[in-house]
Amino acid sequence: MRRLLLLANPSASGFTGASYRDVVSVLSDSFDVDAEWPHGPGETRELASQAAADGYAVIAAMGGDGVVHHAANGAVGTDAALGIIPAGTTNVVARIFDLPKKPRKAAAAIASLPSVPTRMARIESTFEGETAVEYATFAVGVGFDADVVERAERRPHSKLQFGGLHYAESAISALLRDWRSRPANLRVEIDGVRTDGVAALTQVHHPYTYFGRVPLHITRGPVDGLAVVVAEDLEIHRSAEIFARALLRRPLSERLGAPVFSRFEKMVIEADPAAPIQADGEHLGRFSHLEITPAHHALLVVRDPGACCAESER
């Protein structure tokens, strides 16, 4: 019988003892299950990485996008597949791949769905002489978006209680207080094209959102590679129109000061002063130099190969 490691986050908003027992029971019908409740992101990655090295077939993350992100970073580039059991606030990755919303059904799906090679974004950041590498499953935010994530994380209880509304409130607060008149400090080069801005939001898959069931559309259709929108400034009227167009699936334009690159192979950003960065809603700190590239087929994910986006292009 194939081995499966279940990494569960009991602090996730949708986690209950009953659902956890149900998940273990369902998975045990098809796998030899070991279960751990990691104490923080670092231990989640270490356990996932060790499980992959030990030959586990599946590493299942039960919780929100945080535990999925860190389990994925532990499993990236290995033969272990990532299984996703949504039990968090927004469960963005589970929504993108159209996985069952209930933990018990998601656990059952892990036994029946294939392991599909799936694209990620590779992030190499440098700050004060130290370089770090991270992978994102669905999005990378630089500047404003990362600041919003950092603000939201300062009030974890509000995040658990209000979910997308908490992110929306954090975004509006950050915009009105600190960002609407901030000068561009990001020098962005995308496949040889240069632009300046205060924020850059990269999509790995299309669409995604922190705001519950309301998706934000940077591009008209599925992302083939990585897509990014660069905000040259965040004046109130411009920010409102950008957000409205993203909600209504209308294309952004140069006129809005928000150029969109629907596919790129390499983005380099120099930040002066240093800027914040987030991946999958996880605040990663600050950077002065950043490189983002698509990592095609970087991670095996247990999912329907037809859900969300075609990953067979490369």
N, C-alpha and C positions, 0 to 999 in steps of 0.2 A: 504493500500500500504506500502511495506517495506521502511524503512528509509535508506538513504545513505548519508554519509558525504564525500564531495569532498575536499581534501587537495591539493591545487595547488601551484606550485612554479613558479612564473612568471619570475624568473631569469634563468630558465632552457633554454638551447640553442635552443630547438625546440618549445618553448612555444610562442604562438601568441594569441592575443585577439580573432581572428576569430576561432582558434581551440578550445579555451576555451569555447566560446559560443556554438560551435557545440557539444562539450562534454556534457555540461549542458543540452542542448536540447535533445540529445539522451538519456541520463540517466533519464531525467524527464518523458520519456514515460513509464518507468518501476518502478521508485522509487520516493519517496518523498525526494527531494534533498535539502540539505543544503550545502553551499560552504564557504570555508575559504581560505585565503591566509596567511599562518603562517609566522611570522617574526622569522625565524631561527629554528634550530633543536629542541630546548627545547619546543617551543610552538607547533611544529608538534607532538611531543610525547604526550604532555598534552592534545591536542585536540583529538588525536586518543584514548587515554586512557579514556577520559571522554565520548567520543561517545560510546565506547564499554560498559562502565558502564551504559549509558543511554539507551541501547538496540538497537542501530543502527545495522542493518543487515550487512552493507558493509561500509568499510572505503576505499575510492578510492584515491590513490596517483597519482597525475599528475605531472610529472617532470622526473628527472633522478633517478639514484640509491640512491642518498642521501635522497630524500624525501621518497622513498620506504623503505629504511633502518629505518628511524626514525618513520614512520607510523607503520611499522611492530613491532618495539620495544614497541610502545604504545598499540598495539593490541594483542601481544603474550599472549597465555594462556587464551584468552577470547572466547566468542561465535561469535564475530564480524569477518567477513571475509575481507581479504585484496584484493582490486581490484587494478590493475596496468594499468596505462595509460601512455605509454612511451612518453616523450617529452624532453629527456636529450641528453647527448653527446654519451654515449655508450649503455645505457639501457640493462645492463647485465642480470638482472632478467627477463625482458621481453623476451630476446633472449633464456634464459635457458628454459622457459616455453612455447616457441613458440607462444607467444601472437602477435596479429596484431601490425604492426609497426606504423600505422597511428592512431593518437588519437581518431578520430571518430569511426573507426572500433574497436579499443580496448574498447571504451565505450559501443558499441553495444554488444561486447562479454561478458561484465560483466553481462548483463541481461540474457544471454543464457547459460553460462557455470556454472558448479556446484562449490561448495566450497569444496576444497579438503584438508584434513589434511596433512600438509607439514613439513618436517624436517627442523630444524635450528641448529646452533651451539651455545651452551651456553658458554659464556666467563666470567670467574671470575678472575679479576686481582687485584693485591695488589701493591701499591707504597707508600712508606713513611708512612706505617701504615693505609692507607685508602684503603678500598676494594670496587670495583664496579662490577656490573653485566651487561653484554650486550649480545645481540643476533645477530648473523649474518645470513643473508639469503643465501649467496652463497660462501663467502670466509673469511678467517682470515689470515692475514699476520703478521709475527713477524720478527723483525730485518730489513734486507735489503728491503724487499717488503714494509714494513711500512714506512721506510725512503723515498722510492720513492714516495709514496702517499703524505707524508708531503711536499716534494719538489714540487710536481705537484700543490698542493694546494696554494703554495706561489705565483703562477702566474695564477690566475683564468681566466684571459682573454685568455691566451694561451690555457688553458684547453678547454674553450668554442669554440675557433676558430679551434684548430687542433686535439682535441679529442685523439684518440689512439696514434697518432704520438707524441703528447706532453708527454704522459706517457712513450713512448719508449725513447724519448730524455732524460727525467728525469732519467730513469733507467740506461742508458749508462753513463750519467754524474756522477751519484752516484757511479757506479761501478768503473769507471776510477779514480775518485778523492779520494774516501774514503774507498771503500770496498774490493778491489781486494787483499789486503794484510792484512786485519783485522783478528786478531786471534779469535778463537771461544770463545764466552762469554756466550753461552746458554747451560745449562745442561738440556737435554731433556729426560724425561722418558715417554714412550708410552706403556701402558699395561704391565709394568714391564721391558721393554727393554730400556736400556739407551744408549744415544749417545750424542755427543757434536756438536755444529754448530754455524753458524753466522746468520742463517735464517731458518724459518720454514713456509711453505705455506700450509694451510689447505683448502681443498675443501669440500663444503657441497653438491654440485651437480656437475655433470660432463656433458660436460666440461664447462669452463667459461673463459672469457678473458677480459682484459681492452683494448685490441688492436683491436677494431672494430670487423670485421668478422673473424679474425684469432683466432681460439680456441687453448688453451694450454691444453694438455692432460697429467695429472699426472698419471692416470691409463688407462688401455686399454678400459675399459667399464664403465658402470654406477657405481656410488659410492653407496655402500650399507652400510650406516653409515657415518663416516667421513674418508677422506683420507688425508695423509700429506706427503710432501717431506721435508726432512731436508738437508740443504746445509752445509756440514762440513767446506767448505771454498769457496771463490769466485775468485780463480785465473782465469785469462782471458781465457785460453784454456779450462778449465773445465766448466766455465760458458757458453761459446759459445756452447759446445757440449750438455750441459744440455738443453739449450734453443732450439737448433736445434732438439733434440730428442722429446721434448715436442710438437714442431710444427708438426713434422712428425709422431706423434703417436707411437714412438718407446719407449720401456720400459727403464726406468732409472735403474741404477744398483749401487751396492756398489763400483764398480770400479771407478765410477765417483765421489765418495764422496757425493752421494745424495741418501741415503736410502729412500725407499718409503714404507709407511705402508698403504696398500689399504683399511684397515678398522680398526678403533680403537674405544674403548669405553671411554678412558680417557687419556689425555696428560697433563703432568705437566712440566712446564719450570721454571727454576730458572735462572735469568739474573744478571750477575755481570761484568761490571756495568749495570745499568738499561737499558732496550731496548725499542724501540718504537713498537707500535702495531696498526694495522688497521683492520677494519671490513667493508666489502662491499665497500672499497674505501674511508671510513671515518676514518680519523686519530683520534685515541682514547687517545693518550698521551703515557706515558711510564709505565713500570711495572718492578718489581723485582721478583714477584711470579705470576704464571699464571696457570689456569686450564681450559682446553677446553673439553667439553663433548657433544655428540650428544643429541639434544632435539627432539626426535621423535614426530611427530604429534603436534608440539608446536604451529603452526599457521595455520589457515584456509586461503587458497589462492584461489581466483576465477580463475580457469584454467582448461584446459583439463587434466583429470587424467592420460591420456596416454602419455602426453608430457614429454620429458626429462628423467624421472627416475621413477622407481616404488617406491611409498611411502607406499605401503600396506604391507611391509615386517614385520611391527610390529604394 
